[in-house]
Amino acid sequence: MKTIEVDEELYRYIASNTRHIGESASDILRRLLNLDNKADAEPQPATAPVVTQGEGVRHMLESGTLAAQDSAIERFMTILSVLYRENPAAFAQASDIKGRKRIYFADSEAALLAAGNTTKPRAIEGSPYWVITNTNTGRKRNIVAQLMAAMGYAHGLIERVSQSI
């Protein structure tokens, strides 16, 4: 197997086209480039994932993406978008996260507005989900921490991400 270096934007594009956990970068590129002939290629190990859990989140933290955001709401929305892109199936657990009187996530703006008139719902970029944004920063941190724990992230990473809001 050969190693190539790609810039961050290209890497994210390849990773965003992953169809299942364990799909190799070669398989993704072959699919995207319509190269079906694998006869000349070296075999790829089936266990080599393109994106390991937390890789996109770590990149978000290390790249300064969050630091460039002006508000806690923008950092909150960016984190949710990255979490969804990294594992859409696990993100579905977001709908189980609720407050005493409020729901935090829904599949439509109308559902959040029906649950309260001061929720200020916003669509999570790249996902079918909406989230309320009219909460204090502490509650946003708690929401992210609960979601990441439900998705199976490590405690240390959860702390880093929630404190970055």
Backbone as CSV, one residue per row, in Angstrom:
resi,resn,N_x,N_y,N_z,CA_x,CA_y,CA_z,C_x,C_y,C_z
1,MET,0.843,-1.178,0.000,0.000,0.000,0.000,0.890,1.243,0.000
2,LYS,0.530,2.212,-0.782,1.259,3.470,-0.889,0.609,4.521,0.000
3,THR,1.379,5.504,0.405,0.863,6.603,1.217,0.962,7.891,0.415
4,ILE,-0.108,8.684,0.434,-0.082,9.984,-0.215,-0.534,11.028,0.794
5,GLU,-0.086,12.256,0.590,-0.529,13.345,1.443,-1.556,14.161,0.680
6,VAL,-2.630,14.548,1.380,-3.661,15.390,0.792,-3.911,16.562,1.738
7,ASP,-4.371,17.666,1.183,-4.662,18.806,2.051,-5.920,18.527,2.861
8,GLU,-6.159,19.350,3.863,-7.259,19.138,4.795,-8.623,19.149,4.115
9,GLU,-8.821,20.051,3.174,-10.104,20.155,2.493,-10.412,18.872,1.714
10,LEU,-9.410,18.350,1.001,-9.598,17.120,0.242,-9.842,15.937,1.183
11,TYR,-9.106,15.888,2.283,-9.307,14.811,3.254,-10.751,14.818,3.771
12,ARG,-11.252,16.001,4.134,-12.619,16.107,4.638,-13.629,15.680,3.575
13,TYR,-13.352,16.017,2.314,-14.247,15.611,1.237,-14.291,14.087,1.129
14,ILE,-13.136,13.464,1.145,-13.084,12.000,1.051,-13.805,11.389,2.251
15,ALA,-13.498,11.879,3.446,-14.117,11.337,4.659,-15.628,11.547,4.661
16,SER,-16.087,12.655,4.118,-17.530,12.931,4.113,-18.282,12.006,3.156
17,ASN,-17.570,11.342,2.273,-18.201,10.415,1.338,-18.123,8.966,1.805
18,THR,-17.778,8.768,3.073,-17.751,7.427,3.641,-19.175,6.902,3.736
19,ARG,-19.383,5.697,3.247,-20.724,5.104,3.297,-20.912,4.211,4.509
20,HIS,-19.826,3.638,5.032,-19.936,2.775,6.203,-18.602,2.765,6.944
21,ILE,-18.676,2.475,8.241,-17.481,2.383,9.067,-16.595,1.291,8.486
22,GLY,-15.321,1.582,8.356,-14.386,0.598,7.840,-14.112,0.722,6.355
23,GLU,-14.847,1.589,5.666,-14.604,1.770,4.235,-13.265,2.492,4.069
24,SER,-12.375,1.927,3.281,-11.048,2.514,3.115,-11.080,3.718,2.176
25,ALA,-10.059,4.544,2.291,-9.943,5.712,1.415,-9.872,5.267,-0.044
26,SER,-9.185,4.158,-0.313,-9.101,3.646,-1.686,-10.477,3.269,-2.222
27,ASP,-11.279,2.608,-1.389,-12.627,2.223,-1.824,-13.481,3.453,-2.129
28,ILE,-13.362,4.462,-1.273,-14.133,5.694,-1.479,-13.720,6.369,-2.782
29,LEU,-12.411,6.499,-2.986,-11.929,7.145,-4.210,-12.301,6.335,-5.445
30,ARG,-12.211,5.015,-5.379,-12.608,4.178,-6.518,-14.074,4.420,-6.866
31,ARG,-14.920,4.490,-5.824,-16.344,4.727,-6.059,-16.554,6.112,-6.658
32,LEU,-15.909,7.124,-6.099,-16.090,8.492,-6.585,-15.559,8.683,-8.008
33,LEU,-14.504,7.963,-8.341,-13.889,8.083,-9.663,-14.403,7.030,-10.644
34,ASN,-15.360,6.237,-10.211,-15.938,5.176,-11.041,-14.882,4.204,-11.553
35,LEU,-13.961,3.823,-10.687,-12.935,2.831,-11.018,-13.328,1.509,-10.382
36,ASP,-13.939,0.643,-11.178,-14.424,-0.619,-10.642,-13.402,-1.741,-10.730
37,ASN,-12.357,-1.591,-11.538,-11.379,-2.651,-11.738,-10.371,-2.644,-10.600
38,LYS,-10.451,-3.644,-9.725,-9.515,-3.748,-8.608,-8.423,-4.776,-8.899
39,ALA,-8.365,-5.310,-10.104,-7.422,-6.384,-10.414,-5.979,-5.944,-10.245
40,ASP,-5.669,-4.689,-10.577,-4.289,-4.217,-10.485,-3.961,-3.621,-9.125
41,ALA,-4.942,-3.490,-8.283,-4.719,-2.833,-6.998,-4.311,-3.841,-5.936
42,GLU,-3.566,-3.370,-4.952,-3.230,-4.210,-3.816,-4.474,-4.352,-2.953
43,PRO,-4.649,-5.487,-2.293,-5.830,-5.649,-1.443,-5.793,-4.677,-0.265
44,GLN,-6.959,-4.168,0.087,-7.076,-3.230,1.197,-7.600,-3.965,2.424
45,PRO,-7.022,-3.730,3.588,-7.573,-4.382,4.778,-8.979,-3.853,5.069
46,ALA,-9.872,-4.754,5.397,-11.265,-4.371,5.628,-11.445,-3.582,6.909
47,THR,-10.469,-3.618,7.789,-10.628,-2.964,9.085,-10.014,-1.566,9.126
48,ALA,-9.493,-1.060,8.029,-8.864,0.264,8.040,-9.907,1.343,7.817
49,PRO,-10.391,1.980,8.901,-11.406,3.008,8.731,-10.818,4.301,8.198
50,VAL,-11.641,5.028,7.456,-11.225,6.333,6.968,-11.261,7.345,8.110
51,VAL,-12.300,7.284,8.904,-12.450,8.212,10.016,-12.651,7.409,11.283
52,THR,-11.763,7.599,12.257,-11.960,6.950,13.534,-12.807,7.856,14.399
53,GLN,-13.500,7.262,15.346,-14.388,8.067,16.181,-13.595,9.163,16.881
54,GLY,-14.082,10.367,16.740,-13.456,11.513,17.384,-12.462,12.250,16.517
55,GLU,-12.096,11.680,15.379,-11.101,12.326,14.528,-11.582,13.683,14.025
56,GLY,-12.819,13.745,13.550,-13.373,15.010,13.073,-13.517,16.017,14.197
57,VAL,-13.884,15.527,15.372,-14.035,16.406,16.534,-12.672,16.943,16.961
58,ARG,-11.672,16.067,17.006,-10.322,16.513,17.376,-9.805,17.544,16.373
59,HIS,-10.041,17.286,15.117,-9.595,18.231,14.093,-10.268,19.582,14.308
60,MET,-11.561,19.573,14.600,-12.296,20.812,14.846,-11.646,21.587,15.994
61,LEU,-11.266,20.884,17.056,-10.658,21.543,18.212,-9.267,22.089,17.890
62,GLU,-8.474,21.301,17.179,-7.090,21.672,16.911,-6.940,22.687,15.783
63,SER,-7.912,22.758,14.894,-7.793,23.640,13.733,-8.136,25.089,14.039
64,GLY,-8.723,25.339,15.187,-9.125,26.701,15.514,-10.470,27.080,14.942
65,THR,-11.187,26.108,14.401,-12.505,26.364,13.820,-13.431,27.000,14.853
66,LEU,-13.428,26.459,16.057,-14.315,26.988,17.092,-13.860,28.352,17.588
67,ALA,-12.562,28.524,17.722,-12.043,29.804,18.208,-12.403,30.938,17.254
68,ALA,-12.587,30.626,15.995,-12.933,31.649,15.002,-14.402,32.064,15.095
69,GLN,-15.214,31.280,15.792,-16.637,31.590,15.927,-16.816,32.721,16.939
70,ASP,-17.703,33.653,16.624,-17.911,34.823,17.475,-18.795,34.573,18.685
71,SER,-19.679,33.587,18.613,-20.639,33.415,19.700,-20.733,31.962,20.134
72,ALA,-21.249,31.772,21.338,-21.463,30.424,21.857,-22.453,29.660,20.977
73,ILE,-23.438,30.358,20.442,-24.421,29.698,19.568,-23.735,29.145,18.326
74,GLU,-22.853,29.933,17.714,-22.153,29.464,16.513,-21.240,28.282,16.836
75,ARG,-20.543,28.321,17.973,-19.694,27.191,18.372,-20.554,25.950,18.629
76,PHE,-21.687,26.125,19.287,-22.629,25.047,19.563,-23.105,24.414,18.257
77,MET,-23.505,25.240,17.308,-24.008,24.742,16.025,-22.911,24.020,15.239
78,THR,-21.692,24.544,15.277,-20.567,23.902,14.588,-20.293,22.531,15.173
79,ILE,-20.276,22.445,16.498,-20.028,21.161,17.168,-21.097,20.142,16.779
80,LEU,-22.355,20.544,16.816,-23.435,19.615,16.465,-23.313,19.144,15.024
81,SER,-22.952,20.038,14.131,-22.788,19.670,12.731,-21.665,18.648,12.564
82,VAL,-20.543,18.867,13.238,-19.408,17.938,13.157,-19.797,16.581,13.753
83,LEU,-20.500,16.590,14.886,-20.931,15.327,15.490,-21.841,14.554,14.544
84,TYR,-22.754,15.246,13.878,-23.645,14.567,12.939,-22.845,13.978,11.778
85,ARG,-21.946,14.779,11.194,-21.164,14.287,10.053,-20.319,13.074,10.446
86,GLU,-19.806,13.075,11.660,-18.926,11.995,12.071,-19.688,10.672,12.272
87,ASN,-20.927,10.746,12.757,-21.678,9.514,12.969,-23.184,9.796,12.968
88,PRO,-23.789,9.898,11.790,-25.211,10.218,11.701,-26.114,9.224,12.438
89,ALA,-25.771,7.945,12.404,-26.613,6.944,13.065,-26.629,7.155,14.576
90,ALA,-25.484,7.383,15.168,-25.420,7.595,16.617,-26.033,8.933,17.006
91,PHE,-25.962,9.913,16.111,-26.522,11.235,16.401,-28.033,11.157,16.596
92,ALA,-28.657,10.139,16.055,-30.115,9.986,16.186,-30.549,9.935,17.647
93,GLN,-29.624,9.605,18.540,-29.928,9.579,19.965,-30.183,10.971,20.531
94,ALA,-29.909,11.998,19.745,-30.126,13.372,20.192,-31.571,13.608,20.590
95,SER,-32.481,12.952,19.890,-33.899,13.178,20.184,-34.294,12.658,21.560
96,ASP,-33.443,11.852,22.196,-33.716,11.365,23.553,-33.293,12.370,24.624
97,ILE,-32.535,13.390,24.239,-32.035,14.371,25.199,-33.074,15.471,25.355
98,LYS,-33.582,15.585,26.573,-34.653,16.551,26.845,-34.407,17.216,28.191
99,GLY,-34.994,18.374,28.342,-34.984,19.035,29.636,-36.237,18.653,30.404
100,ARG,-36.452,19.293,31.546,-37.655,18.998,32.331,-38.920,19.378,31.570
101,LYS,-38.865,20.525,30.891,-40.056,21.012,30.189,-39.836,21.219,28.698
102,ARG,-38.625,21.060,28.228,-38.306,21.370,26.835,-37.732,20.168,26.121
103,ILE,-37.986,20.122,24.828,-37.242,19.196,23.980,-36.143,20.015,23.324
104,TYR,-34.990,19.424,23.142,-33.850,20.158,22.587,-33.671,19.920,21.092
105,PHE,-33.990,18.718,20.632,-33.796,18.354,19.233,-35.112,17.879,18.628
106,ALA,-35.275,18.136,17.338,-36.439,17.637,16.608,-36.079,17.572,15.128
107,ASP,-36.962,16.968,14.352,-36.716,16.862,12.915,-37.341,18.011,12.136
108,SER,-37.936,18.977,12.866,-38.498,20.136,12.174,-38.532,21.340,13.108
109,GLU,-38.523,22.492,12.507,-38.645,23.732,13.268,-39.991,23.784,13.972
110,ALA,-41.023,23.336,13.288,-42.382,23.385,13.839,-42.492,22.582,15.134
111,ALA,-41.833,21.436,15.200,-41.893,20.608,16.409,-41.283,21.338,17.600
112,LEU,-40.181,22.059,17.375,-39.557,22.811,18.463,-40.383,24.026,18.854
113,LEU,-40.965,24.684,17.872,-41.815,25.844,18.172,-43.066,25.414,18.938
114,ALA,-43.580,24.237,18.641,-44.761,23.738,19.345,-44.446,23.422,20.804
115,ALA,-43.179,23.144,21.085,-42.774,22.800,22.451,-42.466,24.044,23.288
116,GLY,-42.454,25.219,22.678,-42.179,26.454,23.402,-41.995,27.591,22.428
117,ASN,-42.489,28.756,22.781,-42.436,29.854,21.805,-41.154,30.685,21.866
118,THR,-40.267,30.406,22.795,-39.011,31.156,22.860,-37.807,30.240,22.670
119,THR,-37.942,29.251,21.827,-36.869,28.267,21.655,-35.803,28.690,20.664
120,LYS,-36.135,29.582,19.736,-35.229,30.028,18.674,-34.550,28.851,17.976
121,PRO,-35.341,27.979,17.347,-34.774,26.795,16.691,-33.916,27.154,15.482
122,ARG,-32.873,26.351,15.287,-32.008,26.493,14.107,-31.712,25.112,13.549
123,ALA,-31.590,25.051,12.244,-31.243,23.789,11.576,-29.768,23.490,11.806
124,ILE,-29.453,22.232,12.074,-28.068,21.801,12.220,-27.546,21.523,10.819
125,GLU,-26.548,22.270,10.424,-26.020,22.202,9.054,-25.639,20.777,8.662
126,GLY,-26.117,20.380,7.499,-25.779,19.066,6.958,-26.557,17.920,7.565
127,SER,-27.553,18.229,8.368,-28.327,17.168,9.017,-29.821,17.455,8.867
128,PRO,-30.656,16.463,9.158,-32.100,16.693,9.119,-32.653,17.203,10.450
129,TYR,-31.770,17.524,11.392,-32.198,17.897,12.737,-32.209,19.412,12.958
130,TRP,-33.052,19.790,13.904,-33.133,21.162,14.397,-32.837,21.124,15.887
131,VAL,-32.330,22.235,16.422,-32.012,22.312,17.845,-32.452,23.675,18.371
132,ILE,-32.821,23.718,19.645,-33.154,25.016,20.227,-31.848,25.734,20.566
133,THR,-31.834,27.040,20.445,-30.621,27.811,20.744,-30.836,28.812,21.863
134,ASN,-32.052,28.908,22.365,-32.348,29.864,23.419,-32.106,29.228,24.792
135,THR,-30.860,28.819,25.011,-30.438,28.279,26.305,-29.134,28.966,26.676
136,ASN,-28.808,28.939,27.958,-27.545,29.561,28.363,-26.376,28.657,27.973
137,THR,-25.184,29.187,28.081,-23.990,28.447,27.654,-23.814,27.164,28.455
138,GLY,-24.108,27.211,29.740,-24.005,26.005,30.564,-24.915,24.898,30.069
139,ARG,-26.132,25.235,29.675,-27.075,24.244,29.161,-26.585,23.710,27.815
140,LYS,-26.042,24.587,26.968,-25.494,24.121,25.684,-24.369,23.117,25.936
141,ARG,-23.502,23.407,26.898,-22.412,22.478,27.239,-22.983,21.147,27.705
142,ASN,-24.014,21.201,28.522,-24.637,19.988,29.033,-25.266,19.172,27.915
143,ILE,-25.921,19.832,26.995,-26.545,19.152,25.856,-25.483,18.428,25.028
144,VAL,-24.385,19.121,24.728,-23.302,18.516,23.944,-22.689,17.348,24.701
145,ALA,-22.464,17.519,25.999,-21.867,16.450,26.797,-22.774,15.216,26.823
146,GLN,-24.072,15.415,27.015,-25.008,14.280,27.017,-25.033,13.577,25.669
147,LEU,-25.055,14.360,24.599,-25.093,13.777,23.258,-23.819,12.984,22.975
148,MET,-22.670,13.572,23.275,-21.411,12.879,23.007,-21.282,11.603,23.837
149,ALA,-21.743,11.650,25.082,-21.701,10.441,25.920,-22.592,9.358,25.323
150,ALA,-23.777,9.744,24.874,-24.690,8.778,24.255,-24.102,8.208,22.968
151,MET,-23.281,9.012,22.277,-22.672,8.566,21.029,-21.419,7.722,21.274
152,GLY,-20.961,7.648,22.531,-19.829,6.789,22.875,-18.468,7.444,22.841
153,TYR,-18.399,8.760,22.911,-17.111,9.443,22.924,-16.436,9.303,24.279
154,ALA,-15.119,9.417,24.285,-14.341,9.336,25.518,-14.589,10.564,26.389
155,HIS,-14.545,10.354,27.696,-14.840,11.417,28.652,-13.934,12.636,28.458
156,GLY,-12.647,12.414,28.243,-11.712,13.531,28.066,-12.059,14.396,26.864
157,LEU,-12.448,13.760,25.786,-12.827,14.497,24.579,-14.134,15.247,24.802
158,ILE,-15.063,14.630,25.504,-16.332,15.291,25.817,-16.062,16.573,26.603
159,GLU,-15.184,16.498,27.584,-14.854,17.676,28.397,-14.249,18.776,27.546
160,ARG,-13.304,18.425,26.694,-12.650,19.414,25.838,-13.658,20.117,24.941
161,VAL,-14.538,19.337,24.328,-15.509,19.912,23.393,-16.513,20.783,24.126
162,SER,-17.073,20.283,25.222,-18.112,21.069,25.910,-17.535,22.352,26.496
163,GLN,-16.306,22.328,26.933,-15.692,23.553,27.470,-15.315,24.539,26.364
164,SER,-15.303,24.102,25.132,-14.938,25.000,24.030,-16.102,25.861,23.549
165,ILE,-17.295,25.604,24.095,-18.469,26.383,23.676,-18.372,27.782,24.256
